[in-house]
Amino acid sequence: MGSLTVLMVSASTSGTNNRCYWCAIERTGACATSTLMAIADHMLQGTTGTELAREMKKIKPDVPIILFSGSLPQNFKGVDVYVNKGEPTMTFLGIVREVVQRSCS
């Protein structure tokens, strides 16, 4: 198996003018065959994790999106798994492992 890409986008990495948001969208298109999953916060500068998920699904419909956030979105369209930031690290890592295994099977 070649290299795989996991995209992580959070409020601290989204930067001004949604630079990392659009970078993640472009990266999904450029790495469509290797993008394994995306993990995103819900509260991004100027946008939301659910909006990011919808845009990524337009490029690669089968890419799993994990929304890892302390705030509950109004809708989950495009989001495959929601994990509250209050979950223990081992629980979060177990969820990520399950998503990876499902993606690779």
BALOBA-1460 file (C-alpha; in Angstrom, 3 decimals):
// residues 105
<rec num="1" residu="m" x="0.000" y="0.000" z="0.000"/>
<rec num="2" residu="g" x="1.335" y="3.492" z="-0.852"/>
<rec num="3" residu="s" x="1.339" y="6.478" z="1.448"/>
<rec num="4" residu="l" x="-1.969" y="7.524" z="2.961"/>
<rec num="5" residu="t" x="-3.111" y="10.995" z="3.928"/>
<rec num="6" residu="v" x="-5.066" y="11.940" z="7.041"/>
<rec num="7" residu="l" x="-6.158" y="15.574" z="6.996"/>
<rec num="8" residu="m" x="-6.620" y="17.375" z="10.309"/>
<rec num="9" residu="v" x="-8.250" y="20.799" z="10.398"/>
<rec num="10" residu="s" x="-8.893" y="22.708" z="13.613"/>
<rec num="11" residu="a" x="-9.612" y="26.256" z="14.693"/>
<rec num="12" residu="s" x="-5.923" y="26.705" z="15.489"/>
<rec num="13" residu="t" x="-4.860" y="25.493" z="12.016"/>
<rec num="14" residu="s" x="-7.609" y="27.096" z="9.954"/>
<rec num="15" residu="g" x="-5.763" y="30.407" z="9.806"/>
<rec num="16" residu="t" x="-7.045" y="33.632" z="8.403"/>
<rec num="17" residu="n" x="-9.249" y="33.666" z="5.334"/>
<rec num="18" residu="n" x="-9.888" y="29.927" z="5.719"/>
<rec num="19" residu="r" x="-6.457" y="29.165" z="4.218"/>
<rec num="20" residu="c" x="-6.190" y="25.681" z="5.751"/>
<rec num="21" residu="y" x="-9.859" y="24.985" z="5.050"/>
<rec num="22" residu="w" x="-9.292" y="25.498" z="1.333"/>
<rec num="23" residu="c" x="-5.910" y="23.782" z="1.553"/>
<rec num="24" residu="a" x="-7.707" y="20.708" z="2.932"/>
<rec num="25" residu="i" x="-10.245" y="20.854" z="0.102"/>
<rec num="26" residu="e" x="-7.477" y="21.171" z="-2.510"/>
<rec num="27" residu="r" x="-5.447" y="18.420" z="-0.858"/>
<rec num="28" residu="t" x="-8.429" y="16.078" z="-0.960"/>
<rec num="29" residu="g" x="-8.682" y="16.634" z="-4.702"/>
<rec num="30" residu="a" x="-4.933" y="16.335" z="-5.294"/>
<rec num="31" residu="c" x="-4.619" y="13.253" z="-3.095"/>
<rec num="32" residu="a" x="-7.987" y="11.710" z="-3.855"/>
<rec num="33" residu="t" x="-6.582" y="8.212" z="-4.090"/>
<rec num="34" residu="s" x="-4.531" y="8.456" z="-0.887"/>
<rec num="35" residu="t" x="-6.776" y="10.506" z="1.413"/>
<rec num="36" residu="l" x="-7.782" y="7.983" z="4.069"/>
<rec num="37" residu="m" x="-9.899" y="10.231" z="6.277"/>
<rec num="38" residu="a" x="-10.287" y="13.745" z="7.607"/>
<rec num="39" residu="i" x="-10.542" y="14.811" z="11.227"/>
<rec num="40" residu="a" x="-11.972" y="18.283" z="11.682"/>
<rec num="41" residu="d" x="-13.084" y="20.567" z="14.448"/>
<rec num="42" residu="h" x="-16.587" y="21.974" z="14.031"/>
<rec num="43" residu="m" x="-15.727" y="25.594" z="14.818"/>
<rec num="44" residu="l" x="-13.365" y="26.828" z="12.092"/>
<rec num="45" residu="q" x="-12.627" y="30.437" z="11.235"/>
<rec num="46" residu="g" x="-15.342" y="31.604" z="8.888"/>
<rec num="47" residu="t" x="-16.833" y="28.153" z="8.353"/>
<rec num="48" residu="t" x="-17.742" y="24.907" z="10.087"/>
<rec num="49" residu="g" x="-16.563" y="21.322" z="10.094"/>
<rec num="50" residu="t" x="-19.848" y="20.233" z="8.543"/>
<rec num="51" residu="e" x="-19.322" y="22.656" z="5.641"/>
<rec num="52" residu="l" x="-15.793" y="21.279" z="5.214"/>
<rec num="53" residu="a" x="-17.241" y="17.740" z="5.220"/>
<rec num="54" residu="r" x="-19.813" y="18.600" z="2.544"/>
<rec num="55" residu="e" x="-17.142" y="20.146" z="0.300"/>
<rec num="56" residu="m" x="-14.754" y="17.213" z="0.763"/>
<rec num="57" residu="k" x="-17.534" y="14.723" z="-0.026"/>
<rec num="58" residu="k" x="-18.105" y="16.508" z="-3.353"/>
<rec num="59" residu="i" x="-14.502" y="15.661" z="-4.280"/>
<rec num="60" residu="k" x="-14.243" y="12.219" z="-2.692"/>
<rec num="61" residu="p" x="-17.641" y="10.906" z="-1.568"/>
<rec num="62" residu="d" x="-16.206" y="7.894" z="0.234"/>
<rec num="63" residu="v" x="-13.696" y="9.764" z="2.434"/>
<rec num="64" residu="p" x="-14.722" y="9.319" z="6.083"/>
<rec num="65" residu="i" x="-15.032" y="12.556" z="8.041"/>
<rec num="66" residu="i" x="-14.614" y="12.539" z="11.817"/>
<rec num="67" residu="l" x="-15.935" y="15.677" z="13.485"/>
<rec num="68" residu="f" x="-13.977" y="16.069" z="16.743"/>
<rec num="69" residu="s" x="-15.482" y="18.994" z="18.578"/>
<rec num="70" residu="g" x="-16.749" y="20.328" z="21.856"/>
<rec num="71" residu="s" x="-19.709" y="21.975" z="20.153"/>
<rec num="72" residu="l" x="-22.561" y="19.984" z="18.689"/>
<rec num="73" residu="p" x="-23.452" y="20.966" z="15.108"/>
<rec num="74" residu="q" x="-27.061" y="21.584" z="14.101"/>
<rec num="75" residu="n" x="-26.759" y="18.968" z="11.367"/>
<rec num="76" residu="f" x="-24.355" y="16.188" z="10.538"/>
<rec num="77" residu="k" x="-24.628" y="16.229" z="6.733"/>
<rec num="78" residu="g" x="-21.372" y="14.885" z="5.310"/>
<rec num="79" residu="v" x="-20.068" y="13.837" z="8.732"/>
<rec num="80" residu="d" x="-19.532" y="10.121" z="9.265"/>
<rec num="81" residu="v" x="-18.588" y="10.139" z="12.948"/>
<rec num="82" residu="y" x="-18.985" y="12.763" z="15.680"/>
<rec num="83" residu="v" x="-16.678" y="12.571" z="18.701"/>
<rec num="84" residu="n" x="-17.020" y="14.981" z="21.603"/>
<rec num="85" residu="k" x="-13.716" y="16.507" z="22.699"/>
<rec num="86" residu="g" x="-14.540" y="15.385" z="26.232"/>
<rec num="87" residu="e" x="-14.065" y="11.733" z="25.282"/>
<rec num="88" residu="p" x="-10.984" y="10.045" z="26.719"/>
<rec num="89" residu="t" x="-7.992" y="9.859" z="24.358"/>
<rec num="90" residu="m" x="-8.118" y="6.070" z="24.191"/>
<rec num="91" residu="t" x="-11.787" y="6.185" z="23.170"/>
<rec num="92" residu="f" x="-10.985" y="8.706" z="20.432"/>
<rec num="93" residu="l" x="-8.058" y="6.619" z="19.172"/>
<rec num="94" residu="g" x="-10.254" y="3.513" z="19.150"/>
<rec num="95" residu="i" x="-12.803" y="5.332" z="16.997"/>
<rec num="96" residu="v" x="-10.063" y="6.492" z="14.610"/>
<rec num="97" residu="r" x="-8.765" y="2.902" z="14.389"/>
<rec num="98" residu="e" x="-12.261" y="1.609" z="13.552"/>
<rec num="99" residu="v" x="-12.699" y="4.232" z="10.828"/>
<rec num="100" residu="v" x="-9.291" y="3.370" z="9.336"/>
<rec num="101" residu="q" x="-10.107" y="-0.338" z="9.360"/>
<rec num="102" residu="r" x="-13.465" y="0.251" z="7.668"/>
<rec num="103" residu="s" x="-11.818" y="2.501" z="5.050"/>
<rec num="104" residu="c" x="-9.152" y="-0.056" z="4.238"/>
<rec num="105" residu="s" x="-11.459" y="-3.057" z="3.999"/>
